[in-house]
Amino acid sequence: MAILGPTNTGKTHYAIERMLGYRTGIIGLPLRLLAREVYDRIVAIRGPSVVALVTGEERIVPPRTQYWVCTVEAMPEGMGTDFVAVDEIQLCADPERGHVFTDRLLRMRGLHETQFLGSDTMRGPIAALVPEAQFMHRERMSQLVYVGSKKISRMPARSAIVGFSVENVYAIAELLRRQKGGAAVVMGALSPRTRNAQVALYQNGEVDYLVATDAIGMGLNLDIDHVAFSSLTKFDGRRMRPLAPNELAQIAGRAGRGMSDGTFGVTGEASPLDDAVAQAIMDHRFAPLKKVNWRSAALQYGNIEALIASLETAPESEHLARAREADDLAALKSLSQFAEVTARASDPNSVRLLWDVCRIPDFRGISRGEHAGLLSAIFNHLHERGAVPDDWLARQIRQIDRTDGDIDTLSKRLAYIRTWTYVAQRKGWTRDEKHWRSETRAVEDRVSDALHERLTQRFVDRRTSVLLRRLKQKEALLAEVNDKGDVTVEGEYVGRLSGFSFLPDKGEAGVADKAVKSAALQALGPQFHLRADRFYNAPDTEIDFTEQGGLMWGDAAVGKLTAGSEPLKPQVVAFVDDEAGPEVAEKVQRRLQHFIDRKIAALLEPLLTLQRDETLTGLTKGFAFRMVEALGILPRVEVAAEVKDLDQDARGALRKHGLRFGQFTIFMPLLLKPAPTRLRLVLWSLARGLDDFPEAPPPGLVTVPALREAPQGYHAMCGYYAAGERAIRIDMLERLADMLRAQDSRAGFEASADMLSITGMTLEQFADLMQGLGYRAERGERAKVKTPVPQPVDEDPEKDQPVMDVGRDVPPVVPSDPPASPEAADRPAGVADIPAEGAAPIVEEPPTQAKADDDIPEVDDGEIPVGTAPDATPADTTPEEEVFYTFTWSRPRHSGKPQGKKPPRPRGKPQARKAGGDKGAQRGKSASARPPRQEKKIDPDNPFAAALMGLKDSK
């Protein structure tokens, strides 16, 4: 009987019911995927003990088998079962496999009933080739409607999109993942295990879309409402050709199952169907088939040539057409060129064995030559040993038994293992059939599971698919926030709460994006208020600022600093989502402002105290303002005039606040510590409007490399003074200046061990530093003289040692006859000549004003980095010689600032200083050691001299 009709008529279901009505039966199906589906259905009814599954790669045959479910190629012959059915009989016209279906049409019969299931187009060939056949027509149970073209982004749920290449299928699935949450993938090349796992994603509703090849057209029963063709052409193994209307109908018929109507159309680059073709599909009217493909089943095994000739025999019936050369025949012809193969295939049994080997499908899709080489190896083993050697087979399988790699890699491994699964299923080809069938099946299952996992990871966004399903059901989404700030909606992670900002997961996109964010933010409403309360009561130790002006609560960014009206009054901007509400935003901002205000008050307390001192008036108050504005560090060259105008009372008032009047910098030593320095740099960068805030040098270093590209004033804000290639900490520079005052800078002097030790520099580095300070360094070499061992010296510990304190404007010893400034002649005694940046030392007050308690703070030994020992001999000198530098004063450097021309130096006798100036060295002398200081006459008009006279009178 031929049961013919369109898709969704229940033909397969009817055949299964009829078979189960008999004691035994065989049903042949076009795909092993469909065979597995039918097998599972029958097992559910009759149990696994009486049902067999036989495909090219799977063989489950219980001892008491009654019902055989097979692929058409694997249908056993001569079984003599009561019932036989062949599904999709219209495949007799298929160019590749048609001859197999035609052979079953002509030769497979049941003892009591035989059924051929398929399309009405086969009515003519069946009637001509099987005259005794009776026909039954079945109508489609639902309507199929053409709806034209739709974009993938507008594809309705429960749709299947059909592609005809792996690349096309993957591209569509990736697009659906981004826009719709994901898609299941079904292809004929997948193993049944992978295919079933993918179909389960779709059938269970985890995804609403299916992307498949034309494999779904072969009887797979899926819950599909709409079928869309992404292409109307396919590669049939030899060429690209358009799909015939009946082929389109076979695939489109998957839409609408049972009594539910279905639709079909096109998408992507596929052009709309012609009206006539679309109408023919809807009416199920197609041109009838006139011929079917055929290949002789009467094979001659005398020799290879005879076998090939029998396979190429022409049919005698006008309803039969000789099939084109199939893969097995092509493999036989290739192997006939192998001398060893032809030598072995010299008798009918060997030729029969060779033909069985040639029927191994090329699952790997490799070239004919490579496939023939593999078949040759298998045939030689079988012919010589009677079975494939265990060690050789194990080696082949071991190379495949891996689950790492991407989708393409796993797909290739799956194709490779199918070859050995096929070999293991053939009776007598292995010595331990049970073991190798189990082994190959286990490897295929492992690779199949790994492939399913990779397909799901790549093409399914479980989070979005779940959320879309709940949205479609119009249910309220349940959102939660854990103690780490992770936000979940319906159990799916959607983002993270960082501080007071919701950070959506980067995977959030597409239709569900807005709904997911809305649900998440609804759940975060109470959480925002709870966090704001906890943040407001958090101690300052939990909050910090970054070197770029950010404000952090733990590891979460909660705000940033912005410039305020004054450098010490920055403002804050809180990072709070609008959904948190203005109350939360205000609370967070208020807490951040409190934090930064307290941080400034703690770290910059000397500046704030100086700013609030109401006892300061006049020039002193103005200078204090300049100091606060400069955040506690002022290069002396920038305030030379202001310093000159300050009297000793004014300076004393400023010193009470910790101010130090250094030779190069006026600063507050307490503000040189790492924490105040870090804060000062941030406030300075804000005040200057910098986009990228420079970072402070590592703490504890006396010198650091000078950064030429740094913003102007950067080194001073760090507490360093740039001279040469390095910058030295300003307090250490002042200590160095104390040592330099005792040297004769006109006759020249060498660096002492203390000078090198205090800077932590090598001799070469120290020479560069001195040149940056305005000295000339002359390099020389001399014979090294061993230093005698010092003898103990009887010192009086009670004897007062002279202390030179720049912080109290103590007059340093100046170089002999330094260059005079234009203002020197008008300066009163004791007032220093203010040098430009990097200028020569200066003289201010008489030595009698020095007090030991105002020394520049000492630096711990641990703050001085380990460097070259001061008396170390450079590596480029011989043991008998040493390098030394002689330093003499040169013209001061002014950091590239333009300078006016100085008046020419008078010749002849040197000009005496005016008004008892404390730089008593005469101008114009040749470089020589300074003469002893002589007692000077006191000018009663000089206020500083008057103070000195008062001190003497009081003694």
Secondary structure, 3 states (H helix, E strand, C coil): CEEECCCCCCHHHHHHHHHHCCCCEEEEECCHHHHHHHHHHHHHHHCHHHEEEECCCCEECCCCCCEEEEEHHHCCCCCCCCEEEECCHHHHHCCCCHHHHHHHHHHCCCCCEEEEEECHHHHHHHHHHCCCCCEEECCCCCCEEEEEECCHHHCCCCEEEECCCHHHHHHHHHHHHHHHCECEEECCCCCHHHHHHHHHHHHCCCCCEEEECHHHHCCCCCCCCEEEECCCEEECCCCEEECCHHHHHHHHCCCCCCCCCEEEEECCCCCCCCHHHHHHHHHCCCCCCCCEEECCCCCCCCCHHHHHHHHCCCCCCCCEEECCCCHHHHHHHHHCCCHHHHHHCCCHHHHHHHHHHHCCCCCCCCCHHHHHHHHHHHHHHHHHHCCCCHHHHHHHHHHHCCCCCCHHHHHHHHHHHHHHHHHHHCCCCCCCHHHHHHHHHHHHHHHHHHHHHHHHHHHECHHHHHHHHHHHCCCCCCEEECCCCEEEECCEEEEEEECEEEEECCCCCCCCHHHHHHHHHHHHHHHHHHHHHHHHCCCHHHEEECCCCEEEECCEEEEEEECCCCCCCCEEEECECHHHCHHHHHHHHHHHHHHHHHHHHHHCHHHHHHHHCCCCCHHHHHHHHHHHHCCCEEEHHHHHHHHHHCCHHHHHHHHCCCCEECCCEEECHHHHCHHHHHHHHHHHHHHHCCCCCCCCCCCCCCEEECCCCCCCCHHHHHCEEEECCEEEEHHHHHHHHHHHHCCCCCCCECCCHHHHHHHCCCHHHHHHHHHHCCEEEEEEEEECCCCCCCCCCCCCCCCCCCCCCHHHCCCCCCCCCCCCCCCHHHCCCCCCCCCCCCCCCCCCCCHHHCCHHHCCCCCCHHHCCCCCCCCCCCCCCCCCEEEEEEEEECCCCCCCCCCCCCCCCCCCCCCCCCCCCCCCCCCCCCCCCCCCCCCCCCCCCCHHHHHHHHHHHHC
